[in-house]
Amino acid sequence: MVVVSKEDGLTFGLAGVLAFLVSTGWYAAFGTGLLEKAFWFYAMNAFLVGGVVVFLFHVASRVRRLQRRNRLLAAAIFAAPGLIGAGIMLALFRDIFPTWDPVSLGRYAAFILVGDALLASVALDRTRRAASRAR
């Protein structure tokens, strides 16, 4: 059974909150004014922020010296605050950003989804490699 300690859970949870705040803050600061002006610039920034999310996950993994086989559960704990926060942001998007175009709601969701997808691919890849080495 794969488990993480309470300290690991707290560390990854707090790092996940930080990753969500960085992602959402970046989009709030530059969303309609800059990011949504050109698709290539939007995509580049989505992957840049996704890279920052993955970097924060790796930093938390190194700080806690987490074994590779436990990274999938740690990634789920790391992603949970972002998923909850993004859900709240999407539900209240028109109240938080009343002057933004309604299309920005979907663009924000896709922006956050890129970071979650990169995190999942990294966590799943590391877990698969660790499992193949253990054989």
PASEBA-1860 file (N, C-alpha, C; in nm, 3 decimals):
! residues 135
1> MVVVSKED> 0.084/-0.118/0.000/0.000/0.000/0.000/0.089/0.125/0.000 ~ 0.058/0.217/-0.088/0.137/0.338/-0.103/0.071/0.449/-0.020 ~ 0.149/0.505/0.071/0.099/0.614/0.156/0.205/0.722/0.164 ~ 0.160/0.840/0.204/0.254/0.948/0.234/0.228/0.991/0.377 ~ 0.330/1.044/0.440/0.318/1.086/0.579/0.234/1.213/0.589 ~ 0.195/1.247/0.710/0.120/1.371/0.733/0.201/1.492/0.690 ~ 0.331/1.489/0.720/0.417/1.601/0.682/0.427/1.614/0.530 ~ 0.437/1.498/0.462/0.440/1.501/0.316/0.309/1.555/0.261
9> GLTFGLAG> 0.198/1.509/0.317/0.068/1.558/0.272/0.054/1.707/0.290 ~ 0.099/1.757/0.404/0.092/1.901/0.430/0.183/1.978/0.335 ~ 0.304/1.928/0.314/0.398/1.993/0.224/0.343/1.999/0.082 ~ 0.293/1.887/0.033/0.240/1.884/-0.104/0.111/1.963/-0.116 ~ 0.030/1.963/-0.012/-0.092/2.044/-0.013/-0.060/2.193/-0.021 ~ 0.035/2.237/0.061/0.074/2.379/0.060/0.143/2.417/-0.071 ~ 0.225/2.328/-0.124/0.289/2.354/-0.253/0.183/2.359/-0.364 ~ 0.079/2.278/-0.353/-0.030/2.281/-0.449/-0.107/2.412/-0.444
17> VLAFLVST> -0.129/2.463/-0.322/-0.193/2.594/-0.307/-0.107/2.701/-0.372 ~ 0.023/2.696/-0.348/0.115/2.793/-0.409/0.110/2.785/-0.561 ~ 0.112/2.663/-0.615/0.107/2.645/-0.761/-0.023/2.702/-0.818 ~ -0.135/2.678/-0.750/-0.263/2.731/-0.797/-0.263/2.883/-0.793 ~ -0.211/2.940/-0.684/-0.209/3.086/-0.672/-0.119/3.149/-0.778 ~ -0.005/3.086/-0.807/0.084/3.138/-0.911/0.015/3.132/-1.047 ~ -0.046/3.018/-1.079/-0.113/3.002/-1.208/-0.228/3.100/-1.225 ~ -0.312/3.108/-1.124/-0.429/3.197/-1.131/-0.386/3.343/-1.128
25> GWYAAFGT> -0.288/3.374/-1.046/-0.237/3.512/-1.041/-0.179/3.556/-1.174 ~ -0.105/3.467/-1.239/-0.046/3.498/-1.369/-0.156/3.525/-1.471 ~ -0.260/3.440/-1.470/-0.369/3.458/-1.566/-0.449/3.584/-1.533 ~ -0.471/3.612/-1.405/-0.545/3.732/-1.367/-0.470/3.858/-1.408 ~ -0.338/3.853/-1.394/-0.257/3.970/-1.426/-0.244/3.995/-1.576 ~ -0.232/3.886/-1.653/-0.201/3.902/-1.795/-0.303/3.840/-1.889 ~ -0.413/3.787/-1.836/-0.509/3.713/-1.916/-0.564/3.788/-2.036 ~ -0.655/3.879/-2.012/-0.720/3.947/-2.125/-0.629/4.051/-2.190
33> GLLEKAFW> -0.540/4.108/-2.113/-0.454/4.212/-2.169/-0.345/4.162/-2.260 ~ -0.297/4.040/-2.237/-0.181/3.993/-2.311/-0.196/3.849/-2.360 ~ -0.230/3.757/-2.272/-0.230/3.615/-2.307/-0.333/3.580/-2.414 ~ -0.449/3.642/-2.409/-0.555/3.606/-2.502/-0.546/3.679/-2.637 ~ -0.440/3.754/-2.657/-0.425/3.829/-2.782/-0.380/3.741/-2.899 ~ -0.298/3.641/-2.873/-0.249/3.553/-2.978/-0.241/3.410/-2.925 ~ -0.286/3.314/-3.006/-0.291/3.176/-2.959/-0.152/3.124/-2.924 ~ -0.053/3.151/-3.007/0.081/3.097/-2.980/0.136/3.150/-2.849
41> FYAMNAFL> 0.106/3.277/-2.818/0.154/3.336/-2.693/0.079/3.276/-2.574 ~ -0.051/3.253/-2.591/-0.132/3.189/-2.488/-0.081/3.048/-2.461 ~ -0.057/2.971/-2.567/-0.008/2.833/-2.553/0.129/2.830/-2.488 ~ 0.218/2.919/-2.530/0.352/2.925/-2.472/0.344/2.954/-2.322 ~ 0.260/3.046/-2.283/0.245/3.079/-2.141/0.178/2.968/-2.063 ~ 0.084/2.897/-2.125/0.021/2.784/-2.057/0.125/2.677/-2.025 ~ 0.213/2.648/-2.119/0.316/2.548/-2.094/0.424/2.601/-2.000 ~ 0.450/2.731/-2.004/0.544/2.792/-1.910/0.491/2.778/-1.767
49> VGGVVVFL> 0.367/2.812/-1.745/0.307/2.800/-1.612/0.296/2.654/-1.572 ~ 0.264/2.566/-1.668/0.264/2.422/-1.640/0.401/2.374/-1.596 ~ 0.505/2.427/-1.658/0.641/2.393/-1.617/0.671/2.440/-1.476 ~ 0.621/2.556/-1.439/0.640/2.607/-1.302/0.567/2.516/-1.203 ~ 0.448/2.470/-1.239/0.373/2.378/-1.153/0.452/2.250/-1.132 ~ 0.504/2.193/-1.239/0.583/2.071/-1.229/0.711/2.096/-1.149 ~ 0.774/2.211/-1.169/0.893/2.246/-1.092/0.863/2.252/-0.943 ~ 0.752/2.315/-0.906/0.714/2.321/-0.763/0.690/2.181/-0.706
57> FHVASRVR> 0.631/2.094/-0.787/0.611/1.956/-0.742/0.745/1.886/-0.720 ~ 0.838/1.906/-0.811/0.971/1.845/-0.795/1.045/1.901/-0.674 ~ 1.032/2.030/-0.651/1.096/2.090/-0.534/1.040/2.028/-0.407 ~ 0.908/2.016/-0.399/0.846/1.954/-0.282/0.890/1.808/-0.268 ~ 0.903/1.738/-0.379/0.948/1.597/-0.376/1.091/1.586/-0.323 ~ 1.175/1.678/-0.367/1.316/1.674/-0.322/1.329/1.716/-0.176 ~ 1.253/1.817/-0.137/1.259/1.863/0.002/1.216/1.751/0.097 ~ 1.112/1.679/0.060/1.061/1.572/0.146/1.129/1.439/0.118
65> RLQRRNRL> 1.221/1.434/0.022/1.292/1.311/-0.016/1.193/1.196/-0.039 ~ 1.094/1.225/-0.118/0.986/1.131/-0.145/1.033/1.022/-0.242 ~ 1.000/0.899/-0.212/1.034/0.788/-0.300/0.949/0.797/-0.426 ~ 1.006/0.750/-0.536/0.936/0.760/-0.664/0.803/0.687/-0.664 ~ 0.794/0.578/-0.594/0.669/0.501/-0.595/0.557/0.574/-0.523 ~ 0.588/0.673/-0.442/0.486/0.750/-0.371/0.448/0.879/-0.442 ~ 0.506/0.906/-0.557/0.483/1.034/-0.623/0.344/1.047/-0.682 ~ 0.282/0.938/-0.718/0.148/0.948/-0.776/0.049/1.000/-0.671
73> LAAAIFAA> 0.053/0.944/-0.553/-0.035/0.992/-0.446/0.002/1.136/-0.407 ~ 0.130/1.164/-0.401/0.173/1.301/-0.369/0.125/1.400/-0.476 ~ 0.127/1.359/-0.602/0.078/1.445/-0.710/-0.072/1.470/-0.696 ~ -0.146/1.369/-0.651/-0.290/1.388/-0.629/-0.314/1.488/-0.516 ~ -0.236/1.477/-0.410/-0.248/1.572/-0.299/-0.207/1.712/-0.344 ~ -0.103/1.720/-0.425/-0.054/1.847/-0.478/-0.159/1.912/-0.569 ~ -0.226/1.832/-0.650/-0.323/1.886/-0.746/-0.457/1.921/-0.683 ~ -0.491/1.861/-0.569/-0.623/1.881/-0.509/-0.657/2.027/-0.482
81> PGLIGAGI> -0.569/2.105/-0.420/-0.604/2.247/-0.397/-0.629/2.323/-0.527 ~ -0.552/2.292/-0.629/-0.571/2.357/-0.758/-0.701/2.319/-0.824 ~ -0.739/2.193/-0.813/-0.865/2.149/-0.871/-0.983/2.212/-0.798 ~ -0.976/2.216/-0.667/-1.082/2.279/-0.588/-1.086/2.430/-0.615 ~ -0.970/2.493/-0.613/-0.962/2.636/-0.639/-1.008/2.673/-0.779 ~ -0.969/2.593/-0.878/-1.012/2.620/-1.016/-1.162/2.602/-1.029 ~ -1.218/2.503/-0.960/-1.363/2.485/-0.962/-1.435/2.605/-0.904 ~ -1.383/2.657/-0.795/-1.442/2.777/-0.734/-1.427/2.897/-0.827
89> MLALFRDI> -1.309/2.911/-0.885/-1.285/3.022/-0.979/-1.380/3.014/-1.098 ~ -1.399/2.894/-1.151/-1.487/2.879/-1.266/-1.632/2.909/-1.230 ~ -1.672/2.867/-1.110/-1.810/2.892/-1.066/-1.834/3.042/-1.042 ~ -1.734/3.112/-0.995/-1.750/3.254/-0.961/-1.682/3.347/-1.060 ~ -1.646/3.296/-1.176/-1.565/3.371/-1.272/-1.628/3.505/-1.309 ~ -1.757/3.507/-1.338/-1.825/3.631/-1.378/-1.830/3.731/-1.263 ~ -1.831/3.682/-1.139/-1.832/3.773/-1.024/-1.692/3.829/-0.997 ~ -1.590/3.747/-1.018/-1.452/3.790/-0.991/-1.400/3.881/-1.102
97> FPTWDPVS> -1.432/3.847/-1.228/-1.387/3.925/-1.343/-1.508/3.968/-1.426 ~ -1.587/4.064/-1.376/-1.711/4.100/-1.447/-1.689/4.167/-1.583 ~ -1.574/4.229/-1.603/-1.550/4.300/-1.729/-1.487/4.211/-1.836 ~ -1.448/4.090/-1.800/-1.383/4.002/-1.897/-1.487/3.939/-1.990 ~ -1.441/3.906/-2.109/-1.523/3.837/-2.207/-1.559/3.697/-2.154 ~ -1.681/3.652/-2.172/-1.719/3.518/-2.123/-1.634/3.405/-2.181 ~ -1.573/3.426/-2.296/-1.486/3.324/-2.356/-1.362/3.301/-2.268 ~ -1.325/3.400/-2.190/-1.209/3.388/-2.102/-1.227/3.277/-1.999
105> LGRYAAFI> -1.351/3.245/-1.965/-1.378/3.136/-1.871/-1.320/3.005/-1.922 ~ -1.347/2.971/-2.046/-1.292/2.849/-2.105/-1.142/2.855/-2.123 ~ -1.092/2.972/-2.157/-0.948/2.987/-2.175/-0.874/2.971/-2.042 ~ -0.933/3.023/-1.935/-0.873/3.004/-1.803/-0.873/2.856/-1.765 ~ -0.985/2.789/-1.789/-0.995/2.646/-1.757/-0.891/2.566/-1.835 ~ -0.873/2.596/-1.962/-0.772/2.525/-2.042/-0.631/2.557/-1.991 ~ -0.610/2.679/-1.950/-0.480/2.722/-1.896/-0.444/2.639/-1.774 ~ -0.540/2.620/-1.682/-0.518/2.541/-1.562/-0.504/2.392/-1.597
113> LVGDALLA> -0.581/2.346/-1.694/-0.577/2.206/-1.735/-0.440/2.166/-1.789 ~ -0.372/2.255/-1.857/-0.238/2.225/-1.910/-0.143/2.192/-1.795 ~ -0.146/2.271/-1.689/-0.060/2.245/-1.573/-0.092/2.112/-1.508 ~ -0.221/2.082/-1.494/-0.260/1.954/-1.434/-0.220/1.836/-1.522 ~ -0.232/1.852/-1.653/-0.194/1.745/-1.745/-0.043/1.720/-1.741 ~ 0.035/1.825/-1.737/0.181/1.808/-1.727/0.219/1.743/-1.595 ~ 0.155/1.782/-1.487/0.181/1.721/-1.357/0.146/1.573/-1.359 ~ 0.032/1.539/-1.415/-0.009/1.398/-1.422/0.087/1.317/-1.507
121> SVALDRTR> 0.132/1.372/-1.618/0.225/1.297/-1.704/0.358/1.273/-1.634 ~ 0.405/1.372/-1.560/0.530/1.355/-1.486/0.514/1.253/-1.374 ~ 0.406/1.262/-1.300/0.383/1.170/-1.188/0.363/1.027/-1.238 ~ 0.289/1.010/-1.345/0.265/0.876/-1.399/0.392/0.818/-1.460 ~ 0.470/0.901/-1.528/0.594/0.853/-1.587/0.692/0.807/-1.481 ~ 0.709/0.884/-1.377/0.801/0.848/-1.269/0.756/0.722/-1.199 ~ 0.625/0.706/-1.179/0.574/0.588/-1.112/0.597/0.465/-1.199 ~ 0.574/0.476/-1.327/0.595/0.363/-1.418/0.742/0.324/-1.422
129> RAASRAR> 0.832/0.420/-1.427/0.975/0.390/-1.428/1.017/0.322/-1.298 ~ 0.967/0.372/-1.187/1.003/0.313/-1.057/0.952/0.170/-1.048 ~ 0.834/0.144/-1.101/0.778/0.009/-1.098/0.859/-0.085/-1.187 ~ 0.905/-0.038/-1.301/0.983/-0.124/-1.388/1.121/-0.153/-1.330 ~ 1.177/-0.061/-1.255/1.308/-0.084/-1.192/1.297/-0.181/-1.075 ~ 1.181/-0.185/-1.010/1.162/-0.270/-0.893/1.151/-0.417/-0.930 ~ 1.122/-0.446/-1.055/1.106/-0.586/-1.099/1.235/-0.660/-1.106
END
